[in-house]
Amino acid sequence: MPQVLKDEVRARIETAALQIFAERGYAGAKMTAIAERAGVGTASTYRYYAGKYELFHALVTPALAEEFESLLDRRVRALSRAFRAEATRGADDIGDEMLRFWAEHRLAVVILLDRAAGTDYAAFGARFVERLVASTLADLHPRRGASAAARFVLARIFDNTRRMLAAILEAHADERALREAIEAFWSYQIPGLLGFARWSNRRPRRRLSPSERRVPPVTVPRP
């Protein structure tokens, strides 16, 4: 008689898998560790999922990644408006919609931002950084290009943003604590970006070199 699969056991496996993937990354996660965290036998996990690949992609889906990127694009546009208005309130700049999404999909977002090496989403973190850099440069320099130094600094500022958001999300399961930590980070981040904008706009105009006119792609540090 075939064994009946139980929703409660499946939920425990999925919860444990999200924790292990977020802690160790896809490459470092083992089905044995997931089974142990879930409190089931390793063989039992294979009755629910054929392997680590299938389990990962049941939890981190294209729909979730697309929704995150759509929300990010809207927040990037809000950040551009913040540059122009000199707004500094962290919660307003992030947006409640994005915050609710992060709270609901906390560990999946950690994985997308910083632990997806070896998966179809390995480049997600780099795209996150590239979106922020491109939007910031377009807002600061709509007609003239940015210097290589400015691009270098921005890429590392936003790569730190990626890593910091992943760390905050991993460490704060409680939504109120999560909101507080993100607001604290934004209270530091936004004034720094506004300072960068003022510095950038004070720079004397100069003739761009041919290589700068070609607008090379941003190089993002890999995790």
C-alpha positions in Angstrom: 0.0 0.0 0.0 1.6 3.4 -1.0 2.6 5.6 1.8 0.5 8.7 2.3 2.4 12.0 2.0 1.6 14.3 4.9 1.3 18.1 4.5 2.7 18.7 7.9 5.9 16.7 7.1 6.3 18.5 3.7 6.0 21.8 5.5 8.7 20.8 8.0 11.0 19.8 5.2 10.4 23.0 3.3 11.0 25.2 6.4 14.2 23.3 7.2 15.4 23.5 3.6 14.9 27.3 3.5 16.9 27.6 6.7 19.7 25.4 5.5 19.9 27.1 2.0 20.0 30.5 3.6 22.7 29.5 6.1 24.9 27.5 3.8 24.0 28.4 0.3 22.8 25.9 -2.3 26.2 24.3 -2.8 26.8 23.8 0.9 23.3 22.4 1.7 22.9 18.6 2.0 19.7 16.6 2.1 20.9 14.9 5.2 21.2 18.3 7.0 17.8 19.3 5.8 16.3 16.0 7.0 17.9 16.3 10.4 16.7 19.9 10.8 13.2 18.8 9.8 13.2 15.9 12.2 12.7 13.2 9.6 14.7 10.5 8.0 16.8 11.3 5.0 14.9 8.6 3.0 11.7 10.3 3.9 12.7 13.6 2.3 13.2 11.8 -1.1 9.6 10.6 -0.9 8.6 14.3 -1.0 11.3 15.7 -3.3 13.5 13.8 -5.8 16.6 15.7 -4.7 18.1 19.0 -3.6 17.5 20.6 -7.0 13.8 19.9 -7.0 13.4 21.0 -3.4 15.3 24.3 -4.0 13.2 25.2 -7.0 10.0 24.4 -5.2 10.9 27.1 -2.7 12.7 29.7 -4.8 10.5 30.1 -7.9 10.7 32.2 -11.0 7.5 34.0 -9.9 9.0 35.0 -6.6 12.2 36.2 -8.2 10.2 38.2 -10.8 8.0 39.8 -8.1 11.1 40.8 -6.2 12.7 42.4 -9.3 9.4 44.2 -10.1 9.2 45.6 -6.6 12.9 46.6 -6.8 12.4 48.5 -10.0 9.6 50.5 -8.3 11.8 51.2 -5.2 14.7 52.2 -7.5 12.4 54.8 -9.1 11.4 56.0 -5.6 15.0 56.3 -4.7 15.6 58.5 -7.7 12.8 60.7 -6.5 14.4 60.8 -3.1 17.6 62.0 -4.6 15.8 64.9 -6.2 13.7 65.7 -3.1 16.5 65.1 -0.6 14.2 62.8 1.4 15.9 60.8 4.2 13.2 58.8 5.9 14.3 55.2 5.6 10.8 53.5 5.8 9.4 55.8 3.2 12.2 55.2 0.8 12.0 51.4 1.1 8.2 51.2 0.9 5.8 49.1 3.0 5.1 46.9 0.0 8.7 45.9 -0.3 9.1 45.4 3.4 6.0 43.2 3.6 7.4 41.1 0.7 10.8 40.8 2.5 9.1 39.7 5.7 6.9 37.2 4.0 9.7 35.6 1.9 12.5 36.5 4.3 14.8 33.5 3.8 14.1 33.1 0.0 15.2 36.8 -0.4 18.4 36.1 1.6 19.1 33.2 -0.8 18.4 35.3 -3.9 20.6 38.2 -2.7 23.6 36.3 -1.4 23.3 32.4 -1.4 22.3 31.4 -4.9 25.6 30.4 -6.3 25.3 27.2 -8.3 21.6 27.8 -9.1 19.6 29.4 -11.9 19.6 32.6 -9.8 23.3 32.8 -9.3 23.4 36.2 -11.1 20.5 37.7 -9.1 22.6 39.5 -6.6 24.8 41.1 -9.4 21.6 42.2 -11.2 20.4 43.8 -8.0 23.6 45.8 -7.7 23.6 46.7 -11.4 20.0 48.0 -11.3 20.9 50.3 -8.4 24.1 51.6 -10.0 22.5 52.2 -13.4 19.5 54.0 -11.9 21.7 56.2 -9.7 24.0 57.2 -12.5 21.1 57.9 -14.9 19.5 60.2 -12.2 22.8 62.0 -11.4 24.2 62.2 -15.0 21.3 62.1 -17.4 23.3 63.8 -20.2 27.0 63.2 -19.3 28.6 60.0 -18.2 30.0 59.3 -14.8 33.7 58.8 -14.2 35.2 55.3 -13.8 35.9 56.2 -10.1 32.3 57.1 -9.5 31.1 53.8 -11.1 33.6 51.9 -9.0 32.5 53.5 -5.7 28.8 53.1 -6.5 29.2 49.4 -7.4 30.8 48.7 -4.0 28.3 50.8 -2.1 25.4 48.9 -3.6 27.2 45.5 -3.2 27.5 46.3 0.5 23.7 47.2 0.4 23.0 43.7 -1.0 25.1 42.0 1.6 23.8 44.1 4.5 20.1 43.5 3.5 20.8 39.7 3.3 22.4 39.8 6.8 19.6 41.9 8.3 16.9 39.6 6.8 18.7 36.4 8.0 19.1 37.8 11.5 15.6 39.2 12.1 12.6 36.8 11.9 10.3 39.2 13.8 8.8 41.8 11.4 9.0 44.6 13.9 12.7 44.0 14.5 13.3 43.6 10.8 11.7 47.0 10.1 13.7 48.6 12.8 17.0 47.1 11.5 16.3 48.2 7.9 15.3 51.7 9.0 18.6 51.9 11.0 20.5 50.9 7.9 18.7 53.3 5.7 19.3 56.1 8.1 23.0 55.6 7.4 22.7 54.7 3.7 20.5 57.4 2.3 22.5 60.4 3.7 25.6 58.8 2.3 24.1 58.5 -1.1 22.8 62.0 -1.0 26.4 63.1 -0.1 27.7 61.1 -3.1 25.1 62.9 -5.3 26.3 66.4 -4.1 29.9 65.4 -4.6 29.2 64.0 -8.1 27.3 67.2 -9.2 30.2 69.4 -8.0 32.7 67.6 -10.1 34.0 69.8 -13.0 32.7 68.9 -16.4 35.4 67.4 -18.6 35.6 65.7 -22.0 34.9 62.0 -21.7 37.5 59.6 -23.1 36.4 57.2 -25.9 36.3 54.3 -23.4 34.0 56.2 -21.0 31.6 57.2 -23.9 31.1 53.5 -24.6 29.7 53.0 -21.1 31.3 49.7 -20.1 29.2 47.3 -18.0 29.5 47.7 -14.2 31.8 45.1 -12.6 30.2 43.8 -9.4 32.2 41.9 -6.8 31.1 38.3 -6.7 30.2 36.8 -3.3 
